[in-house]
Amino acid sequence: MRFSPCLLLAGLSTGVHAFYPWELKVETGLLRRFMPWTLLPSTEDDISAKKPLTFDIKKASVRRDTYSIVEANTPTLPNSAPLDQDGMDYSYFAVVQVGSQKEEMWLALDTGSPSSWVFGTSCTDSVCTSHHTWNKSESSSYYSNSSSYSIGYGSGDVKMDLGQDIWSVADMDVTFTFGSAFSVNESFTNYPIDGILGLGRSHADGWTIPSFMDVVASKALLGSNVVGFSLSRAADDPKDGEVNFGTIDTTKFDGNISYTATNQDTWTIPLDDVYVNDQAVNLTGKSATIDTGTTYILIPPADAASLFALIPGSSPSGENYIIPCNSTATLEFEFSGIKYSIQPEDYIGASSTGGCVSTIVGHDSFGNNTWLVGDVFLKNVYTVFDFDNVQVGFGGRLVNSTSVNGTFSSSNTTAAVTEGSTSAATASGSASTTAVATGSASHLSLGVGSSLLMTVLSVLFLRA
């Protein structure tokens, strides 16, 4: 997730990025399809869920508020953790134990930021008291850095004290510097997350403090410093979201990972082109920042106009586009000669006047040539962030481990992967390589949880 520069509070000069503060707005008002969003009363034209979903009730003994949660199955691979989500594909998070007291915190794993933080007990803002908070004074392993910083999140800042302590996740105990927030703006009220674990590249935007993965690498905790993501789609109900550290889960993709080299500071890679119904948009000189912490896809307005001109029935609405709610147009993103499709259920958002608002937004985030590519795309692929070789890899996402002739299918269908100018085993371009993924082929164990059928917008589930 990408964000505004960090505010200097105590001699810390840096420009950190995290959640990108974006909200979908059309004539009917605010559509709840991004984080952080402002929760408004539902209207007939503001329908974020089109059918009932099944959620598992997740309980936490000290939680005082309610959130709808889809709880993922426990992975069988080592150094892996389940990725739960909020039931509407807005936010994904893992359980991290913080401090010597091993307080369980729900943290978004964010490749858009190298910094990490949690809600602290010293925060008396309403958003903090409705979430898990961490008491640094109760941890015997906490060490204060005697400094603080602030990150801007759209409507306000999150202010934090810096210190070092142990974070335990995916069978790893990592001692590093993070923030304990003492002031948090209301943007986070409607999200279950209790903070952020930053998996952005080191020293991005001037951040010089060793990040979580810097410490993991320096301590040689993993055989290779790679992080693999498979994001679940709530409507499919697979409960198969997970994050893999040091290995990749070969049951989550088609068997090949195509890698593309990033730029120096961020997880930004060249974007070859985009296709609509097999017709090229004819983009040149474009790049894509791959960000697990961004819900949508934000693209320069001129590129958006070219893309939506190829989607039948599309019309602009400010920076948004209204498309037919029953659109079957095939969208494909091409990286290193390989095309990856995006399912219509991912690029078609909430209903609005005249159709549905698309989750691909015409907004200039980082200039005319950079796309911000978030979970709308990432749900369709297995993504590998390779810290050792400074590259990002994709494999076509599998659901229920079923693949037929390159088009992945099951009771829940996901992305298709097609070949560009190269074979699936060899990607073109001087900045790219392709490799057959290695790792355990073990399947996930099937967890059984309590569930209840209900519509997303009318009922929230008790976490406390």
C-alpha positions as CSV (number, residue, x, y, z in Angstrom):
1,M,0.0,0.0,0.0
2,R,1.4,3.3,-1.0
3,F,1.2,6.5,1.1
4,S,2.2,10.0,1.7
5,P,5.7,10.9,3.0
6,C,6.5,10.4,6.6
7,L,6.4,13.5,8.9
8,L,9.6,14.2,10.8
9,L,9.0,14.1,14.5
10,A,12.2,13.2,16.3
11,G,15.2,13.5,13.9
12,L,14.0,10.7,11.6
13,S,14.2,11.8,8.0
14,T,12.3,9.5,5.8
15,G,9.5,9.3,3.3
16,V,7.6,6.1,3.9
17,H,4.7,4.8,1.9
18,A,1.9,2.5,3.0
19,F,-1.8,2.3,2.3
20,Y,-2.9,4.3,-0.7
21,P,-5.7,6.6,0.5
22,W,-8.3,6.1,-2.2
23,E,-12.1,5.8,-2.2
24,L,-14.3,4.9,-5.1
25,K,-16.8,7.8,-5.6
26,V,-19.6,8.0,-8.1
27,E,-22.9,9.8,-8.4
28,T,-24.5,7.6,-5.8
29,G,-21.9,8.3,-3.2
30,L,-19.0,6.4,-1.6
31,L,-18.5,2.7,-2.6
32,R,-16.8,0.6,0.1
33,R,-14.2,-1.0,-2.1
34,F,-10.8,0.2,-0.8
35,M,-8.9,0.7,2.3
36,P,-9.0,2.9,4.2
37,W,-12.6,3.7,3.5
38,T,-15.3,5.7,5.4
39,L,-18.2,3.5,6.2
40,L,-21.5,5.1,5.2
41,P,-25.1,3.8,5.4
42,S,-26.0,1.4,2.5
43,T,-28.2,2.6,-0.3
44,E,-30.0,0.7,-3.1
45,D,-27.2,1.7,-5.5
46,D,-24.3,0.9,-3.1
47,I,-24.2,-2.8,-3.0
48,S,-20.8,-4.3,-2.4
49,A,-21.9,-7.9,-2.3
50,K,-24.2,-9.4,-4.8
51,K,-24.8,-12.8,-3.1
52,P,-24.7,-14.3,0.3
53,L,-21.3,-15.4,1.5
54,T,-20.2,-17.8,4.2
55,F,-18.0,-16.5,7.0
56,D,-16.3,-18.2,9.9
57,I,-16.7,-16.6,13.3
58,K,-13.2,-15.8,14.6
59,K,-13.0,-15.1,18.3
60,A,-10.5,-13.1,20.3
61,S,-10.8,-12.8,24.1
62,V,-9.9,-9.1,24.3
63,R,-11.6,-7.8,21.2
64,R,-14.4,-5.3,21.9
65,D,-15.7,-4.7,18.4
66,T,-17.1,-6.8,15.6
67,Y,-15.7,-7.7,12.2
68,S,-16.7,-10.1,9.5
69,I,-13.8,-12.5,9.0
70,V,-12.9,-15.3,6.6
71,E,-10.4,-17.4,8.4
72,A,-8.0,-19.3,6.2
73,N,-6.9,-22.9,6.7
74,T,-3.5,-23.5,8.3
75,P,-0.7,-24.1,5.7
76,T,1.3,-27.3,5.9
77,L,4.5,-25.8,4.5
78,P,7.2,-24.6,7.0
79,N,7.6,-20.8,7.6
80,S,4.1,-20.2,6.3
81,A,1.0,-18.5,7.8
82,P,-2.6,-18.4,6.9
83,L,-3.9,-15.1,5.4
84,D,-7.3,-14.3,6.7
85,Q,-9.5,-11.6,5.2
86,D,-12.4,-9.4,5.9
87,G,-14.9,-11.3,3.8
88,M,-15.1,-8.7,1.0
89,D,-11.5,-8.9,-0.4
90,Y,-10.7,-5.5,1.0
91,S,-7.9,-6.4,3.4
92,Y,-5.8,-9.5,4.1
93,F,-3.9,-10.1,7.3
94,A,-1.9,-12.6,9.3
95,V,-1.8,-13.3,13.0
96,V,1.5,-12.0,14.5
97,Q,2.6,-12.5,18.1
98,V,4.3,-9.3,19.4
99,G,6.6,-8.9,22.4
100,S,7.5,-11.3,25.2
101,Q,3.8,-11.6,26.2
102,K,3.1,-12.8,22.6
103,E,0.1,-10.6,22.1
104,E,-1.8,-11.7,19.0
105,M,-2.2,-8.9,16.5
106,W,-3.9,-9.0,13.1
107,L,-1.4,-7.3,10.7
108,A,-1.7,-6.4,7.1
109,L,1.3,-7.7,5.1
110,D,2.2,-4.8,3.0
111,T,4.7,-4.9,0.1
112,G,4.2,-1.2,-0.4
113,S,6.0,-0.2,2.8
114,P,9.3,-1.2,4.6
115,S,8.0,0.0,7.9
116,S,5.9,-1.9,10.5
117,W,3.6,-0.8,13.3
118,V,0.9,-1.9,15.7
119,F,-1.8,-0.1,17.7
120,G,-0.4,0.7,21.2
121,T,-2.3,0.8,24.5
122,S,-1.2,4.5,24.9
123,C,-3.6,5.3,22.1
124,T,-7.0,6.5,23.4
125,D,-8.5,7.3,20.0
126,S,-11.7,5.4,19.4
127,V,-10.2,3.4,16.5
128,C,-7.5,2.1,18.9
129,T,-9.9,1.1,21.7
130,S,-12.0,-0.9,19.2
131,H,-9.0,-2.9,18.1
132,H,-6.3,-5.1,19.7
133,T,-3.6,-2.9,21.2
134,W,-0.2,-3.8,22.4
135,N,1.3,-2.8,25.7
136,K,5.0,-2.2,25.3
137,S,5.4,-1.8,29.1
138,E,4.4,-5.4,29.6
139,S,7.0,-6.8,27.3
140,S,10.3,-7.7,29.1
141,S,12.1,-7.8,25.7
142,Y,11.1,-4.2,24.5
143,Y,13.8,-1.6,24.0
144,S,12.8,2.0,23.2
145,N,14.6,3.9,20.4
146,S,13.7,7.2,22.0
147,S,12.3,8.4,18.7
148,S,9.0,8.6,16.9
149,Y,7.5,9.2,13.5
150,S,4.2,9.7,11.7
151,I,2.7,8.4,8.4
152,G,-0.1,10.2,6.6
153,Y,-3.1,8.1,5.8
154,G,-5.5,10.2,3.7
155,S,-7.7,11.9,6.4
156,G,-4.9,12.1,9.0
157,D,-1.7,10.7,10.5
158,V,-0.7,7.6,12.5
159,K,1.8,8.7,15.1
160,M,4.2,6.2,16.7
161,D,7.0,5.6,19.1
162,L,9.8,3.5,17.8
163,G,11.3,0.6,19.6
164,Q,12.6,-2.9,19.2
165,D,11.0,-6.2,20.2
166,I,10.2,-9.7,19.0
167,W,7.6,-10.5,16.4
168,S,6.7,-14.1,15.9
169,V,5.1,-15.2,12.6
170,A,5.4,-18.2,10.3
171,D,7.7,-20.1,12.7
172,M,10.1,-17.2,12.9
173,D,11.1,-15.0,15.9
174,V,12.4,-11.7,14.6
175,T,13.6,-8.8,16.7
176,F,13.5,-5.5,14.8
177,T,12.4,-1.9,15.0
178,F,8.8,-1.0,14.6
179,G,6.2,1.6,15.7
180,S,3.8,1.5,18.6
181,A,1.0,3.9,17.6
182,F,-0.2,6.4,20.1
183,S,-2.5,8.4,17.7
184,V,-4.5,6.9,14.8
185,N,-6.9,8.5,12.4
186,E,-10.4,7.1,11.8
187,S,-9.4,5.6,8.4
188,F,-8.7,2.3,10.2
189,T,-12.0,2.1,12.1
190,N,-13.7,-0.2,9.7
191,Y,-10.9,-2.7,9.1
192,P,-10.0,-5.6,11.3
193,I,-6.3,-5.0,11.1
194,D,-4.3,-4.0,14.2
195,G,-1.3,-2.6,12.2
196,I,1.0,-3.3,9.4
197,L,3.9,-5.7,8.7
198,G,5.9,-3.9,6.0
199,L,7.4,-6.1,3.3
200,G,8.5,-3.3,1.1
201,R,12.0,-3.0,-0.3
202,S,14.7,-1.6,2.1
203,H,15.6,2.0,2.1
204,A,12.5,2.9,-0.1
205,D,11.8,6.6,0.0
206,G,14.6,7.3,2.5
207,W,13.6,4.7,5.1
208,T,17.0,3.6,6.6
209,I,16.0,1.5,9.6
210,P,16.4,-2.3,9.0
211,S,13.0,-3.7,8.0
212,F,11.5,-7.1,9.0
213,M,13.0,-8.8,5.9
214,D,16.4,-7.1,6.4
215,V,16.7,-8.8,9.8
216,V,15.4,-12.1,8.5
217,A,18.1,-12.0,5.8
218,S,20.9,-10.9,8.2
219,K,20.1,-13.7,10.7
220,A,19.9,-16.3,7.8
221,L,16.5,-17.5,9.2
222,L,15.5,-18.8,5.7
223,G,17.2,-20.7,3.0
224,S,16.2,-18.1,0.5
225,N,14.7,-14.7,1.1
226,V,11.5,-15.0,-0.9
227,V,7.9,-14.3,0.2
228,G,5.0,-15.9,-1.7
229,F,1.4,-14.7,-1.5
230,S,-1.8,-16.5,-2.5
231,L,-4.8,-14.3,-1.8
232,S,-8.2,-15.8,-1.4
233,R,-11.4,-14.7,-3.1
234,A,-14.2,-14.6,-0.5
235,A,-16.9,-15.5,-3.0
236,D,-15.1,-18.7,-3.9
237,D,-15.0,-19.7,-0.2
238,P,-11.8,-21.7,-0.6
239,K,-10.2,-20.4,2.7
240,D,-6.8,-21.0,1.0
241,G,-5.1,-17.6,1.6
242,E,-1.5,-18.0,2.8
243,V,1.9,-16.4,2.9
244,N,5.1,-18.4,2.5
245,F,8.5,-17.2,3.7
246,G,11.6,-18.9,2.2
247,T,9.6,-21.3,0.0
248,I,6.7,-21.3,-2.4
249,D,3.6,-23.4,-2.4
250,T,3.5,-25.3,-5.7
251,T,-0.1,-26.3,-5.1
252,K,-1.2,-22.7,-5.6
253,F,-0.1,-22.1,-9.2
254,D,0.3,-23.9,-12.5
255,G,3.9,-25.1,-12.0
256,N,5.9,-22.2,-13.5
257,I,6.8,-18.9,-12.0
258,S,7.8,-16.1,-14.5
259,Y,10.1,-13.6,-12.9
260,T,10.7,-9.9,-13.8
261,A,13.4,-7.7,-12.4
262,T,12.3,-4.7,-10.3
263,N,13.6,-1.2,-10.1
264,Q,16.0,-0.2,-7.4
265,D,13.7,0.8,-4.5
266,T,10.2,-0.7,-4.9
267,W,8.5,-3.8,-6.2
268,T,8.0,-2.0,-9.6
269,I,8.3,-4.0,-12.8
270,P,7.9,-3.3,-16.5
271,L,4.4,-3.8,-17.9
272,D,4.5,-5.1,-21.4
273,D,0.9,-4.4,-22.3
274,V,-2.8,-5.0,-21.4
275,Y,-5.3,-6.8,-23.5
276,V,-9.1,-6.6,-23.6
277,N,-10.8,-9.5,-25.5
278,D,-7.4,-10.3,-27.0
279,Q,-7.0,-6.7,-28.3
280,A,-3.9,-4.9,-27.2
281,V,-4.3,-1.5,-25.5
282,N,-0.9,-0.7,-27.1
283,L,0.8,0.7,-24.0
284,T,4.5,1.6,-24.2
285,G,7.0,2.5,-21.5
286,K,4.7,1.5,-18.6
287,S,5.6,0.0,-15.2
288,A,3.5,-1.6,-12.5
289,T,4.1,-1.3,-8.7
290,I,3.0,-4.7,-7.2
291,D,1.4,-3.9,-3.9
292,T,-0.4,-6.5,-1.6
293,G,-1.6,-3.6,0.5
294,T,-3.7,-2.0,-2.2
295,T,-7.2,-3.3,-2.9
296,Y,-7.6,-1.8,-6.4
297,I,-5.7,-1.1,-9.6
298,L,-5.0,2.6,-10.0
299,I,-3.8,3.6,-13.5
300,P,-3.1,6.9,-15.2
301,P,-6.3,8.5,-16.6
302,A,-5.1,8.4,-20.3
303,D,-4.4,4.7,-19.9
304,A,-7.8,4.1,-18.3
305,A,-9.5,5.8,-21.2
306,S,-7.7,3.6,-23.7
307,L,-8.4,0.4,-21.7
308,F,-12.1,1.1,-21.0
309,A,-12.7,2.1,-24.7
310,L,-12.2,-1.6,-25.4
311,I,-14.7,-2.8,-22.8
312,P,-18.2,-2.8,-24.3
313,G,-20.7,-0.6,-22.5
314,S,-18.2,1.4,-20.5
315,S,-18.7,5.0,-19.6
316,P,-16.6,7.4,-17.4
317,S,-17.8,8.8,-14.1
318,G,-15.1,11.1,-12.9
319,E,-12.0,9.0,-12.3
320,N,-14.1,5.9,-12.2
321,Y,-15.7,3.9,-15.0
322,I,-19.2,2.3,-15.1
323,I,-19.3,-1.0,-16.8
324,P,-22.0,-3.6,-17.4
325,C,-22.5,-5.6,-14.3
326,N,-22.7,-8.8,-16.5
327,S,-19.5,-8.0,-18.4
328,T,-17.6,-11.0,-19.7
329,A,-14.8,-9.0,-21.2
330,T,-11.4,-10.8,-20.8
331,L,-8.7,-8.7,-19.3
332,E,-5.1,-9.7,-19.4
333,F,-1.9,-8.1,-18.0
334,E,1.3,-9.1,-19.7
335,F,4.6,-9.2,-17.8
336,S,7.8,-10.7,-19.4
337,G,5.9,-12.1,-22.3
338,I,3.3,-13.9,-20.2
339,K,-0.3,-12.9,-20.0
340,Y,-2.3,-13.2,-16.8
341,S,-6.1,-12.8,-16.8
342,I,-8.3,-11.0,-14.3
343,Q,-11.7,-12.5,-13.6
344,P,-14.7,-10.3,-14.3
345,E,-15.8,-10.7,-10.6
346,D,-12.7,-8.9,-9.6
347,Y,-12.7,-6.0,-12.0
348,I,-16.5,-5.5,-11.6
349,G,-17.3,-3.7,-8.4
350,A,-20.4,-2.5,-6.6
351,S,-23.6,-1.7,-8.5
352,S,-24.2,2.0,-9.3
353,T,-26.4,4.1,-11.6
354,G,-26.2,2.7,-15.1
355,G,-24.2,-0.4,-14.2
356,C,-21.3,-1.4,-11.9
357,V,-18.3,0.7,-10.9
358,S,-15.0,-0.9,-12.0
359,T,-12.3,-1.6,-9.5
360,I,-9.8,-0.4,-12.0
361,V,-9.6,3.4,-11.4
362,G,-8.3,6.2,-13.7
363,H,-6.1,7.9,-11.1
364,D,-2.6,9.3,-11.5
365,S,-0.8,7.8,-8.5
366,F,2.9,8.1,-9.4
367,G,3.1,9.8,-12.8
368,N,1.8,9.0,-16.3
369,N,3.7,5.8,-16.7
370,T,3.2,3.9,-13.4
371,W,0.3,1.6,-12.6
372,L,-0.5,0.7,-8.9
373,V,-1.5,-3.0,-9.1
374,G,-3.2,-4.4,-6.0
375,D,-5.4,-7.2,-4.9
376,V,-7.8,-7.0,-7.9
377,F,-5.0,-8.5,-10.0
378,L,-3.2,-10.4,-7.3
379,K,-6.2,-12.6,-6.5
380,N,-5.6,-14.2,-9.9
381,V,-2.0,-15.1,-9.5
382,Y,0.5,-16.6,-7.0
383,T,3.0,-13.8,-6.4
384,V,6.6,-14.2,-5.3
385,F,8.7,-11.3,-3.9
386,D,12.3,-12.3,-4.3
387,F,14.5,-10.1,-2.0
388,D,17.7,-12.0,-2.9
389,N,17.4,-11.6,-6.7
390,V,15.4,-8.3,-6.7
391,Q,12.5,-9.6,-8.8
392,V,8.8,-10.3,-8.7
393,G,7.4,-13.6,-10.0
394,F,3.9,-14.7,-11.0
395,G,2.2,-18.0,-11.6
396,G,-1.4,-18.6,-12.6
397,R,-3.4,-19.0,-9.5
398,L,-5.1,-22.4,-8.8
399,V,-8.2,-22.9,-6.7
400,N,-8.6,-26.5,-5.4
401,S,-5.5,-27.4,-7.4
402,T,-7.3,-28.0,-10.7
403,S,-5.9,-27.0,-14.0
404,V,-7.1,-27.8,-17.5
405,N,-5.0,-26.9,-20.6
406,G,-3.7,-23.7,-19.0
407,T,-7.1,-22.5,-18.0
408,F,-7.6,-23.1,-14.3
409,S,-10.9,-24.4,-13.3
410,S,-12.7,-25.9,-10.4
411,S,-16.0,-25.2,-8.7
412,N,-14.4,-21.8,-8.3
413,T,-12.6,-20.6,-11.4
414,T,-9.5,-18.4,-11.3
415,A,-7.1,-16.9,-13.8
416,A,-6.0,-18.2,-17.1
417,V,-2.4,-17.9,-18.2
418,T,-1.5,-17.7,-21.8
419,E,1.8,-17.4,-23.6
420,G,3.0,-14.2,-25.2
421,S,5.9,-14.1,-27.6
422,T,7.6,-16.8,-25.5
423,S,6.8,-20.2,-24.2
424,A,5.7,-20.7,-20.6
425,A,9.2,-21.9,-19.7
426,T,11.1,-19.0,-21.2
427,A,10.1,-15.3,-20.7
428,S,11.5,-12.7,-23.0
429,G,13.1,-9.4,-22.1
430,S,16.5,-8.4,-20.8
431,A,15.0,-7.7,-17.4
432,S,13.3,-11.0,-16.9
433,T,13.8,-14.6,-16.3
434,T,11.5,-17.6,-15.9
435,A,12.0,-20.6,-13.7
436,V,10.2,-23.7,-12.7
437,A,9.2,-23.3,-9.1
438,T,10.6,-25.6,-6.5
439,G,9.2,-26.5,-3.1
440,S,7.0,-28.9,-1.4
441,A,3.9,-30.0,-3.2
442,S,2.0,-30.7,0.0
443,H,-1.6,-29.8,0.0
444,L,-3.2,-27.7,2.6
445,S,-4.9,-29.4,5.5
446,L,-8.6,-28.9,5.6
447,G,-9.7,-26.9,8.6
448,V,-13.2,-27.1,9.9
449,G,-14.7,-23.9,11.3
450,S,-18.0,-22.5,12.5
451,S,-19.9,-20.8,9.7
452,L,-23.2,-19.0,9.2
453,L,-24.8,-17.9,5.9
454,M,-25.8,-14.3,5.6
455,T,-25.4,-11.2,3.4
456,V,-22.2,-9.2,3.8
457,L,-23.7,-5.8,4.3
458,S,-26.4,-6.6,6.8
459,V,-24.5,-8.6,9.5
460,L,-21.1,-8.3,11.1
461,F,-19.5,-11.2,13.0
462,L,-18.3,-11.1,16.6
463,R,-14.6,-11.3,17.1
464,A,-14.7,-10.8,20.9
